[in-house]
Amino acid sequence: MAFNYLGTLATDRDRVRFSLGDVTEDSGPRPADGNYTNAEIDGLLAAEGSWQRAVAAGFERLAAEWTRYPSFKADGLSLNRSDIAKGFREQAADWRKKYGTTTPIYVAGQITKDAYSDDVTSNDVDTSGDYAGREFEYVRPA
């Protein structure tokens, strides 16, 4: 597991680590003091498009990881891990509110309503004969 933190905040990876509190190896914010790997942070940066949205995704992941662990009480001491997850969810929501989500991909196309052809968009039948004698050919979009 590769872990690098320079502390200068000069790189997006350092900004993400700093914001998530993931600055000390083997003492990270994940369960069992785990850290994000460099590859995981680089993947978040690529998927989210900015270091701020990568931070939001990191908090979302931390909330999901901490949700799996039960709360417990022992000798008068209690640990409510759902509060930990809730805190990370709130942080993620704050970052998403400030910096948004990843830009969605819009797909434009034709919606067929007759369920039989790719070029009829209603229940009306084209009887003009424009396609008479031609074979149907399906072409996958590039």
Sequence and secondary structure as in RCSB ss.txt:
>XXXX:A:sequence
MAFNYLGTLATDRDRVRFSLGDVTEDSGPRPADGNYTNAEIDGLLAAEGSWQRAVAAGFERLAAEWTRYPSFKAD
GLSLNRSDIAKGFREQAADWRKKYGTTTPIYVAGQITKDAYSDDVTSNDVDTSGDYAGREFEYVRPA
>XXXX:A:secstr
      SS  SHHHHHHHHHT  STT  SBGGGB   HHHHHHHHHHHSSHHHHHHHHHHHHHHHHHTS  EEET
TEEE HHHHHHHHHHHHHHHHHHH             SSSS SS  SS    S TTTT         
